[in-house]
Amino acid sequence: MMPKITLTDAPTPEMREAIASRLLEFNSRRVGNSEPPRLLVLVLSDPASGEILGGLYGWTWMSYLQVHLLFVPEKMRGAGIGRKLMMEAETEAVRRGCCAASLDTFSFQARGFYEKLGYSVFGTLDDYPPGHSRFYLTKRLASGVTP
């Protein structure tokens, strides 16, 4: 039997969960890790209004911290906020048993920032988006992550 293939640009949460849970179960059988990914989120918010201004969104799984999103408003950059977010995430990842972290960034974003924090490029996707590059970075974590 050939399955039906449906294209959508408006998936439901149930669609994502159906795919993700099957992939997670497959991966876990192969690597012997029965723990599901665990979200790790740090939120930057306005103390007066509570409005979310930015933050870090990622997860830990299979002994790795995966930083998926990091955003600090432009007017707040250079004050150490991004560094503080990364250090807090790394410290929590180590507490959860992680030995390394990975993330990606574009050439017009923050490669230098991550390299100053000890991340190194292990892969590059050129001309994505056109005229730019996407960099994949990693860092070994140790049990005494220092800010």
C-alpha positions as CSV (number, residue, x, y, z in Angstrom):
1,M,0.0,0.0,0.0
2,M,1.3,3.4,-0.9
3,P,0.5,6.1,1.7
4,K,-1.2,9.3,0.7
5,I,1.1,12.4,0.8
6,T,-0.5,15.7,1.7
7,L,1.3,19.1,1.4
8,T,0.3,21.8,3.9
9,D,1.7,25.1,5.0
10,A,-0.7,25.1,8.0
11,P,0.1,22.0,10.0
12,T,-1.8,21.3,13.3
13,P,0.1,20.7,16.5
14,E,-1.2,17.1,16.3
15,M,0.5,16.7,12.9
16,R,3.9,17.8,14.3
17,E,3.4,15.6,17.4
18,A,2.6,12.5,15.3
19,I,5.8,12.9,13.3
20,A,8.0,14.0,16.2
21,S,6.9,11.2,18.6
22,R,7.6,8.5,16.0
23,L,11.0,10.0,15.2
24,L,11.8,10.3,18.9
25,E,10.8,6.7,19.6
26,F,13.0,5.5,16.6
27,N,16.0,7.6,17.7
28,S,15.7,6.4,21.3
29,R,15.7,2.8,20.3
30,R,18.9,3.3,18.4
31,V,20.9,5.3,21.0
32,G,19.4,3.8,24.2
33,N,18.2,7.2,25.5
34,S,14.7,6.9,26.9
35,E,14.4,10.4,28.1
36,P,12.6,12.8,25.8
37,P,14.0,16.2,24.9
38,R,13.6,18.7,27.7
39,L,12.9,22.4,26.9
40,L,15.3,25.0,28.2
41,V,13.9,28.5,27.9
42,L,15.1,31.8,29.4
43,V,12.8,34.8,28.9
44,L,13.8,38.4,28.8
45,S,10.9,40.6,29.9
46,D,10.1,44.2,30.8
47,P,10.0,44.3,34.6
48,A,7.2,46.9,34.5
49,S,4.9,45.6,31.8
50,G,5.9,41.9,31.7
51,E,6.2,42.2,27.9
52,I,8.5,39.5,26.4
53,L,11.4,41.3,24.8
54,G,13.6,38.3,23.8
55,G,15.4,35.4,25.3
56,L,16.8,31.9,24.6
57,Y,14.8,28.9,23.5
58,G,16.3,25.5,23.2
59,W,16.3,22.0,24.7
60,T,18.6,19.3,26.1
61,W,18.6,15.8,24.8
62,M,21.1,13.0,24.3
63,S,23.7,14.9,26.5
64,Y,23.6,18.0,24.3
65,L,22.2,21.5,24.7
66,Q,20.6,22.7,21.4
67,V,20.2,26.4,21.3
68,H,17.4,27.0,18.7
69,L,16.7,30.7,19.2
70,L,18.5,33.6,20.9
71,F,17.3,37.2,20.7
72,V,18.4,40.3,22.6
73,P,16.9,43.6,21.4
74,E,19.4,45.7,19.5
75,K,19.2,48.6,22.1
76,M,20.2,46.1,24.8
77,R,23.2,44.5,23.0
78,G,26.7,45.0,24.3
79,A,25.6,45.0,27.9
80,G,26.3,41.3,28.5
81,I,22.7,40.1,28.4
82,G,23.3,37.6,25.5
83,R,26.4,36.2,27.3
84,K,24.4,35.9,30.6
85,L,21.6,34.0,28.7
86,M,24.1,31.6,27.1
87,M,26.0,31.0,30.4
88,E,22.8,30.3,32.3
89,A,21.7,27.9,29.6
90,E,25.0,26.2,29.6
91,T,25.1,25.9,33.4
92,E,21.6,24.4,33.4
93,A,22.6,22.0,30.6
94,V,25.6,20.8,32.6
95,R,23.3,20.3,35.6
96,R,21.2,18.1,33.3
97,G,24.2,16.0,32.3
98,C,25.1,17.6,29.0
99,C,28.6,17.5,27.7
100,A,28.3,19.8,24.7
101,A,26.1,22.4,23.0
102,S,25.3,23.2,19.4
103,L,23.6,26.1,17.6
104,D,23.5,27.8,14.2
105,T,23.7,31.4,13.1
106,F,23.7,33.3,9.8
107,S,26.6,35.5,8.5
108,F,24.5,38.6,9.2
109,Q,23.9,37.6,12.8
110,A,26.2,36.6,15.7
111,R,29.0,34.2,14.7
112,G,31.7,36.4,16.4
113,F,29.6,36.5,19.6
114,Y,29.4,32.8,19.8
115,E,33.1,32.3,19.0
116,K,34.0,34.7,21.9
117,L,32.0,32.3,24.1
118,G,34.1,29.3,23.0
119,Y,32.0,28.0,20.2
120,S,33.7,26.8,17.0
121,V,32.3,26.3,13.5
122,F,32.0,22.7,12.3
123,G,29.9,23.3,9.2
124,T,28.9,26.0,6.8
125,L,26.1,26.2,4.3
126,D,27.1,28.8,1.7
127,D,24.6,31.0,-0.1
128,Y,21.9,30.4,2.4
129,P,20.1,32.7,2.2
130,P,21.5,34.0,-1.1
131,G,24.5,36.2,-0.6
132,H,25.0,34.9,3.0
133,S,26.1,31.8,4.9
134,R,24.7,29.7,7.7
135,F,27.2,28.5,10.3
136,Y,26.8,25.5,12.6
137,L,28.8,25.8,15.8
138,T,29.5,23.6,18.8
139,K,31.2,23.8,22.2
140,R,32.2,21.2,24.7
141,L,30.8,21.9,28.2
142,A,32.5,21.1,31.4
143,S,31.2,20.8,34.9
144,G,32.4,24.2,36.0
145,V,31.0,26.4,33.3
146,T,32.1,29.9,34.2
147,P,30.3,33.0,33.1
